[in-house]
Structures are given as C-alpha cells and as structure tokens.
Amino acid sequence: MIKKIKIGEKEIILVGTAHISKESINLVEKTIDEEQPDIIGIELDKERLAQLLSGKKWQETNIIEVVKTGKTYLFLLNLLLSNIQKQLGNQVGVTPGAEMLAAIKKAQETKKPIYLLDRDVRVTLKRTFSEMRFLEKLKLGGSLIGGFMGFGERVDAKKIEELKQQDLINHLMKELGREFPSMKKVLVDERDLYIAEMIKHSPGKKIVAIVGAGHLEGIEKHIMSKKNYDINKLNSIPKQKNYLKYVSLIVPILFFAILIYGFFTQGIETSINILFYWIIATGILSGIGALIARAHPFTILTSIVVAPLTTLHPALAAGWFAAIVETKYHPPLVKDFEELSTVESISGFYKNRITHILLVAALVNIGATIGVLIALPLIISLFA
C-alpha cells in the first residue's frame, strides 16, 4: 500500500509493508526506483538496524546480569516475539525485515541517505511494560506461549497479503485495542505519532518512508493534522510505583512481627511451627520450580535452601542463586548464543543453555513467591 502526502514543498510517500512478505520487498524496490527520493526512511531504530545488519543479536548478552537486574521475563518475552516472527517468516519463505534490507540496499545503490524513523526499541518495551496492567501481561503471555507452541491459525503467504488490506488492518488494530489497550497505546498509537513527527522533520524535499502496514493510517492522520508534537515526551520512561518493591518490604516485616508475637503470646512451640511452615512452603515450592525447569540436582537443592532466606530479604531472589549454580554445572557455550534465534519450541527453551538458565531463574522465583502466598495463611491459622 502506498500513500502520497504533500505538505508545503515536502513530498511524502508512505509505503506500508508486511515484515515477512515477498510482495513488500518488490513494492519497496519499485517505489524507490520510480520516486527517486532525496532520502529513504525506514521503520527502525539504531539498535534494530545494527541487529538486522549484523545478525548478532544475542552474542553479547550477559546472562547473569539479565537475572540480577530482574530482566529475565523481558528477555524471554523478547526472544519469544522474535522467534514467533521468525517462524512466520519461515512459513512464507522470507526473512523478517527483508523489506527494510531491500530499502537499505537501494539506498546504497542510489547513494541516498537512510533516515531512521522509529523510537529506541528499549524505550518502547519499557513504556509498554510500564503501561500494561497485570491481567494484560498474563493474557499476553498466554497468547504468546500458545502461538509459540503452534496453537492458532497457520499464516501463509496469502494470509500475509490479506493482512495488508486496509479494512482488515483497521479491524485488527481495533481488536488489539480491545484486548490490550495499554499495549496498543504504546506499540501502535505512540509510535504512529513518533514516526509521523520524524517524517515531517526529515531532511530533503522528498522522502520515501518504509513503515509497517499497521501504522499507515495512524501516521497519515498525524502528518495531515499538521500539528507539531514534542517527541521527547515519548522518549521518557514514566515513573511507576513499584508495588512489588513494597510487598518485598512488607513480607519480612509481617513475618518477623508474627514470629515475635507468636513467641511472646503462645511460646516457643508456635515460633518453631511458624519457622517450619515458612521453610517448608518457600523451600519446597522453589525446589519444585527448579525441578520443572529441569535444573541440576544441586541447583534444586540450592533453591530449597536459599528460598526461606531470600524471601525475607527485599534485595535478594532465590532465582539468582539458582541461576549461578546452574551456570556452574551447565555453562553456556558459544553455540548456545548463536542458536538463540533458532529456538522454535518449548523443548528448545530447555535444550539451549541460555534460555534454560533463564527458565531456572524465572521458575524458582515464581515458586518462591507462591510459597510465600501459601506460608502466610498457614502461619496466621496457628492463631485461630
């Protein structure tokens, strides 16, 4: 799909593409040849451009740092999204982002400058997770895992071309808005505005802008509005109250308060029972998490031992220790980093040592959290 817009002396040609479509590649090449623009804009940021050109997306990942900084779930989600797109690309025989590479190649051939239109992907992801509600995150996770495991409609080349039709795109955007309103706001609406502003303020009198078909209508609307917007606001990360941080502080305070109260009101036996319930619930559930992740026996043992302590320390997590031990017994190899982009099944997540370590950290932490939720009611029941 192509949209042509004239603003003063500036001519804008919007080319709406599907990121895994052979027809989109042909459309990009044909449009650039026919229009001979001063500049070629592509819906990428610096990081995604470098990744697309080099293909070395994961090689520099520090897995322990990912675990320590609490980015385990974000990393796994990013990997899921990338590999789902890769699977779709394999079904239609096109590498994801091939139309962007075609635009870059044409720019090199015609000696035209490339202009990056999109916001930093890290900012987009952070704003998305900051805006999304807990239930939206759960629903999204379920949808992604279901798609990753092969459930849902198979997408072929014909379906991809159908998805580029304007009325169907509008329908899908409305569906996304209903299912994940916060997600659509950041991933679609904000980026429509950001890309439109970048196009309006691009150098040269004529620009061919290669954008996803799903953004075409929104970008056109913002360009036609002729209003200027400060995109610096869209580059900021909104400060959000971290309720988990407060919970991590409240839990140890509540536990020790109950422990002390039990000791002075009901004696040493109640205090021992409180400690017993806490150790059993948090330790066993963490161990089960490690077991589900198919961790090494020593990792499972470590999870059981450290969970009762880390759940009472707001700055520590059982998953950190489990990941470190698992790394010792199953250290990642160079091939694991190289094969990250080829992980295409749940079994693949277990086999690849990188994703396996992250699964261990994630499932142990989840187990410890469930253990806390079970232990607290059991402890309170002692006073009934």
C-alpha positions as CSV (number, residue, x, y, z in Angstrom):
1,M,0.0,0.0,0.0
2,I,1.2,3.5,-0.9
3,K,0.0,6.8,0.5
4,K,1.3,10.1,-1.0
5,I,1.1,13.3,1.0
6,K,2.1,16.8,0.1
7,I,2.9,19.3,2.9
8,G,4.1,22.7,1.5
9,E,7.2,21.9,-0.5
10,K,7.7,18.5,1.1
11,E,6.5,15.3,-0.7
12,I,6.0,12.2,1.5
13,I,5.5,8.7,0.0
14,L,4.4,6.2,2.7
15,V,5.0,2.6,1.8
16,G,3.0,0.2,4.0
17,T,4.6,-3.3,4.2
18,A,4.3,-6.6,5.9
19,H,7.7,-7.5,7.5
20,I,7.6,-11.0,6.1
21,S,6.3,-10.5,2.6
22,K,7.9,-11.1,-0.8
23,E,5.4,-8.6,-2.4
24,S,6.5,-6.0,0.2
25,I,10.1,-6.3,-0.9
26,N,9.1,-5.8,-4.6
27,L,7.0,-2.8,-3.6
28,V,9.8,-1.2,-1.7
29,E,12.3,-1.6,-4.6
30,K,9.8,-0.5,-7.2
31,T,8.7,2.6,-5.3
32,I,12.3,3.8,-4.6
33,D,13.2,3.3,-8.3
34,E,10.1,5.2,-9.5
35,E,10.1,8.1,-7.0
36,Q,13.8,8.8,-6.8
37,P,13.5,10.4,-3.3
38,D,16.1,12.7,-1.6
39,I,16.0,10.4,1.4
40,I,14.8,6.9,2.4
41,G,13.1,6.5,5.8
42,I,12.8,3.1,7.4
43,E,10.8,2.0,10.5
44,L,13.9,1.0,12.5
45,D,16.0,2.5,15.4
46,K,19.8,2.3,15.7
47,E,19.8,-0.9,17.8
48,R,17.4,-2.9,15.5
49,L,19.3,-1.7,12.4
50,A,22.6,-2.9,13.8
51,Q,21.0,-6.3,14.7
52,L,19.4,-6.6,11.3
53,L,22.7,-5.8,9.5
54,S,25.0,-7.9,11.7
55,G,22.7,-10.8,12.7
56,K,24.5,-10.9,16.1
57,K,21.5,-10.1,18.3
58,W,22.3,-12.2,21.4
59,Q,26.1,-12.8,21.4
60,E,26.9,-10.0,23.8
61,T,24.2,-10.9,26.3
62,N,25.4,-11.2,29.9
63,I,23.0,-13.8,31.3
64,I,23.9,-13.3,35.0
65,E,23.4,-9.6,34.6
66,V,20.0,-10.3,33.0
67,V,19.0,-12.4,36.0
68,K,20.4,-9.9,38.6
69,T,18.7,-6.9,37.1
70,G,15.3,-8.6,37.0
71,K,15.1,-8.7,33.2
72,T,14.6,-12.4,32.9
73,Y,11.0,-12.3,31.9
74,L,11.6,-9.3,29.5
75,F,14.4,-11.2,27.8
76,L,12.4,-14.3,27.4
77,L,9.4,-12.3,26.1
78,N,11.7,-10.5,23.6
79,L,13.0,-13.9,22.4
80,L,9.5,-15.3,22.1
81,L,8.4,-12.4,19.9
82,S,11.5,-12.6,17.7
83,N,11.2,-16.3,17.2
84,I,7.5,-16.2,16.5
85,Q,8.2,-13.7,13.8
86,K,11.0,-15.9,12.5
87,Q,8.6,-18.9,12.4
88,L,6.1,-16.9,10.4
89,G,8.9,-15.9,8.1
90,N,9.9,-19.5,7.6
91,Q,6.4,-20.4,6.6
92,V,6.3,-17.8,3.8
93,G,10.0,-18.1,2.9
94,V,11.0,-14.6,3.8
95,T,13.5,-13.4,6.4
96,P,11.8,-10.9,8.9
97,G,12.9,-7.4,8.0
98,A,13.8,-8.3,4.4
99,E,11.9,-5.3,3.0
100,M,14.0,-3.0,5.2
101,L,17.2,-4.6,4.0
102,A,15.9,-4.1,0.4
103,A,15.4,-0.4,1.2
104,I,18.9,-0.1,2.6
105,K,20.4,-1.9,-0.5
106,K,18.5,0.5,-2.8
107,A,19.8,3.5,-0.7
108,Q,23.4,2.2,-1.2
109,E,22.9,1.7,-4.9
110,T,21.4,5.1,-5.5
111,K,23.6,6.8,-2.9
112,K,20.6,8.1,-1.0
113,P,20.8,8.7,2.8
114,I,18.9,6.3,5.2
115,Y,16.8,8.0,7.8
116,L,15.8,6.0,11.0
117,L,12.2,6.8,11.9
118,D,11.4,4.6,14.9
119,R,11.9,5.1,18.6
120,D,14.6,3.2,20.5
121,V,13.1,-0.3,21.0
122,R,14.3,-0.4,24.6
123,V,12.2,2.7,25.4
124,T,9.2,1.2,23.6
125,L,9.4,-2.0,25.6
126,K,9.9,-0.2,28.9
127,R,7.0,2.1,28.3
128,T,4.9,-0.9,27.2
129,F,5.5,-2.8,30.4
130,S,5.1,0.3,32.5
131,E,1.7,0.9,31.0
132,M,0.4,-2.6,30.9
133,R,-1.8,-3.9,33.7
134,F,-1.1,-7.2,35.4
135,L,-4.0,-9.0,33.8
136,E,-3.0,-7.7,30.3
137,K,0.5,-9.1,30.9
138,L,-0.9,-12.5,31.9
139,K,-3.2,-12.6,28.8
140,L,-0.3,-11.6,26.6
141,G,2.0,-14.2,28.0
142,G,-0.7,-16.9,27.4
143,S,-1.3,-15.8,23.9
144,L,2.4,-15.7,23.0
145,I,3.2,-19.1,24.5
146,G,0.1,-20.6,22.8
147,G,1.4,-19.2,19.5
148,F,4.9,-20.3,20.2
149,M,3.7,-23.9,20.8
150,G,1.9,-23.9,17.5
151,F,-1.7,-23.2,18.5
152,G,-3.8,-20.9,16.4
153,E,-4.2,-20.2,12.7
154,R,-1.3,-21.0,10.4
155,V,-0.1,-17.9,8.5
156,D,0.9,-18.4,4.8
157,A,1.9,-16.0,2.1
158,K,-1.7,-15.5,1.0
159,K,-2.8,-14.6,4.6
160,I,0.1,-12.2,4.9
161,E,-1.1,-10.3,1.8
162,E,-4.7,-10.3,3.1
163,L,-3.4,-8.7,6.4
164,K,-2.1,-5.8,4.3
165,Q,-5.6,-4.8,3.2
166,Q,-6.6,-1.5,4.9
167,D,-10.0,-2.6,6.2
168,L,-8.6,-5.8,7.7
169,I,-5.7,-3.9,9.3
170,N,-8.2,-1.5,10.9
171,H,-10.2,-4.4,12.2
172,L,-7.0,-6.0,13.8
173,M,-6.0,-2.7,15.3
174,K,-9.4,-2.3,17.0
175,E,-9.2,-5.9,18.2
176,L,-5.7,-5.2,19.7
177,G,-7.2,-2.1,21.4
178,R,-10.0,-4.1,23.0
179,E,-7.7,-7.0,24.1
180,F,-4.6,-5.0,25.1
181,P,-5.5,-1.3,25.3
182,S,-2.3,-0.3,27.1
183,M,-0.2,-2.3,24.7
184,K,-1.8,-0.7,21.7
185,K,-1.3,2.8,23.1
186,V,2.4,2.3,23.3
187,L,3.2,-0.1,20.4
188,V,0.9,1.5,17.9
189,D,-0.5,4.9,18.8
190,E,2.6,6.4,20.3
191,R,4.8,5.1,17.5
192,D,2.4,6.4,14.9
193,L,2.9,9.8,16.3
194,Y,6.7,9.4,16.8
195,I,7.2,8.2,13.2
196,A,5.0,10.9,11.8
197,E,7.0,13.6,13.5
198,M,10.3,12.1,12.4
199,I,9.0,12.0,8.8
200,K,7.7,15.6,8.9
201,H,11.0,16.9,10.2
202,S,13.2,14.7,7.9
203,P,15.7,16.5,5.7
204,G,15.1,16.8,1.9
205,K,12.0,17.7,-0.1
206,K,11.0,14.2,-1.0
207,I,11.1,11.1,1.3
208,V,10.0,7.5,0.8
209,A,9.1,6.1,4.2
210,I,9.0,2.3,4.6
211,V,6.6,1.5,7.5
212,G,4.6,-1.4,8.7
213,A,1.1,-1.5,7.1
214,G,-0.5,-1.4,10.6
215,H,1.0,2.1,11.2
216,L,0.0,3.5,7.8
217,E,-3.4,5.1,8.7
218,G,-2.2,6.5,12.0
219,I,1.0,8.0,10.5
220,E,-1.0,9.6,7.7
221,K,-3.5,11.1,10.2
222,H,-0.8,12.7,12.3
223,I,1.0,14.1,9.2
224,M,-2.2,15.5,7.8
225,S,-3.0,17.2,11.1
226,K,-0.1,19.5,10.6
227,K,0.3,19.8,14.4
228,N,3.8,19.6,15.9
229,Y,4.4,17.4,18.9
230,D,7.4,17.2,21.3
231,I,8.6,13.6,20.7
232,N,11.0,14.0,23.7
233,K,7.9,13.2,25.8
234,L,7.6,9.9,24.0
235,N,11.2,9.0,24.8
236,S,10.8,9.3,28.5
237,I,10.1,6.3,30.8
238,P,7.2,7.1,33.1
239,K,7.9,6.6,36.8
240,Q,5.6,4.0,38.1
241,K,5.0,2.9,41.7
242,N,6.8,-0.5,42.1
243,Y,4.2,-2.3,44.2
244,L,6.4,-5.5,44.2
245,K,9.1,-3.5,46.0
246,Y,6.7,-2.5,48.7
247,V,5.5,-6.1,49.0
248,S,9.1,-7.3,49.3
249,L,9.5,-4.9,52.3
250,I,6.1,-5.7,53.9
251,V,6.6,-9.5,53.8
252,P,9.7,-9.7,56.1
253,I,8.3,-7.1,58.4
254,L,5.0,-9.0,58.7
255,F,6.8,-12.4,59.1
256,F,9.0,-11.2,61.9
257,A,6.2,-9.4,63.6
258,I,4.1,-12.6,63.6
259,L,7.1,-14.6,64.8
260,I,7.8,-12.3,67.7
261,Y,4.1,-12.1,68.6
262,G,3.7,-15.9,68.5
263,F,6.8,-16.3,70.8
264,F,5.5,-13.9,73.4
265,T,1.9,-14.9,73.3
266,Q,2.0,-18.7,72.7
267,G,5.5,-19.7,73.4
268,I,8.5,-21.3,71.6
269,E,6.4,-24.1,70.1
270,T,4.4,-21.7,68.0
271,S,7.5,-19.9,66.9
272,I,9.0,-23.2,65.7
273,N,5.9,-24.0,63.8
274,I,6.0,-20.6,62.1
275,L,9.6,-21.2,61.0
276,F,8.7,-24.7,59.9
277,Y,5.8,-23.7,57.7
278,W,7.9,-20.9,56.2
279,I,10.8,-23.1,55.4
280,I,8.7,-25.9,54.0
281,A,6.4,-23.8,51.9
282,T,9.0,-21.4,50.3
283,G,11.8,-24.1,50.1
284,I,9.7,-26.9,48.6
285,L,7.9,-24.6,46.1
286,S,11.2,-23.1,44.9
287,G,12.6,-26.6,44.6
288,I,9.5,-27.6,42.5
289,G,10.1,-24.6,40.3
290,A,13.7,-25.7,39.7
291,L,12.5,-29.3,39.1
292,I,10.0,-28.1,36.5
293,A,12.9,-26.2,34.8
294,R,14.8,-29.5,34.8
295,A,17.7,-27.9,36.8
296,H,20.7,-29.8,38.1
297,P,20.1,-31.6,41.4
298,F,22.5,-29.2,43.2
299,T,20.5,-26.3,41.8
300,I,17.3,-27.8,43.1
301,L,18.9,-28.3,46.5
302,T,20.2,-24.7,46.4
303,S,16.8,-23.4,45.6
304,I,15.3,-25.2,48.6
305,V,18.0,-24.0,51.0
306,V,18.1,-20.3,49.9
307,A,14.4,-19.6,49.3
308,P,13.4,-19.3,53.0
309,L,16.1,-16.7,53.5
310,T,15.8,-14.7,50.2
311,T,12.1,-14.4,50.6
312,L,12.8,-12.5,53.8
313,H,15.4,-10.2,52.1
314,P,14.0,-7.5,49.8
315,A,17.3,-7.2,47.8
316,L,17.7,-10.9,47.1
317,A,16.0,-13.5,45.0
318,A,16.2,-17.3,45.1
319,G,16.3,-17.4,41.3
320,W,19.7,-15.5,41.3
321,F,21.4,-18.2,43.3
322,A,19.8,-21.0,41.3
323,A,20.9,-19.4,38.1
324,I,24.5,-19.1,39.3
325,V,24.6,-22.7,40.4
326,E,23.0,-23.9,37.2
327,T,25.6,-21.8,35.2
328,K,28.4,-23.7,37.0
329,Y,27.1,-27.1,36.1
330,H,25.7,-26.2,32.7
331,P,27.8,-23.3,31.5
332,P,26.6,-21.6,28.3
333,L,28.6,-22.4,25.2
334,V,29.3,-20.1,22.2
335,K,26.8,-22.2,20.1
336,D,24.1,-21.5,22.6
337,F,24.3,-17.8,21.9
338,E,24.5,-18.5,18.2
339,E,21.4,-20.8,18.3
340,L,19.2,-18.4,20.4
341,S,17.5,-17.1,17.3
342,T,16.7,-20.7,16.2
343,V,14.9,-21.7,19.4
344,E,11.5,-22.6,18.0
345,S,9.8,-24.8,20.6
346,I,9.3,-25.2,24.3
347,S,11.7,-28.1,24.2
348,G,14.2,-25.8,22.6
349,F,14.0,-23.5,25.6
350,Y,15.1,-26.4,27.8
351,K,17.8,-27.6,25.5
352,N,19.5,-24.2,24.9
353,R,21.7,-23.5,27.9
354,I,21.0,-19.7,27.9
355,T,17.2,-20.0,27.9
356,H,17.5,-22.9,30.3
357,I,19.3,-20.8,32.9
358,L,16.7,-18.1,32.5
359,L,13.9,-20.6,32.9
360,V,15.5,-21.8,36.1
361,A,15.8,-18.3,37.5
362,A,12.2,-17.4,36.5
363,L,10.5,-20.7,37.7
364,V,12.5,-20.7,41.0
365,N,11.4,-17.1,41.7
366,I,7.8,-18.0,40.8
367,G,7.9,-21.0,43.1
368,A,9.3,-18.9,46.0
369,T,6.5,-16.3,45.5
370,I,3.8,-19.0,45.6
371,G,5.5,-20.4,48.7
372,V,5.1,-17.1,50.4
373,L,1.4,-16.9,49.5
374,I,0.9,-20.3,50.9
375,A,3.0,-19.9,54.0
376,L,1.4,-16.7,55.3
377,P,-2.2,-18.1,55.6
378,L,-0.8,-21.3,57.2
379,I,1.1,-19.2,59.8
380,I,-1.8,-17.0,60.5
381,S,-4.0,-20.1,61.0
382,L,-1.9,-21.0,64.0
383,F,-3.5,-18.2,65.9
384,A,-7.1,-19.2,65.0
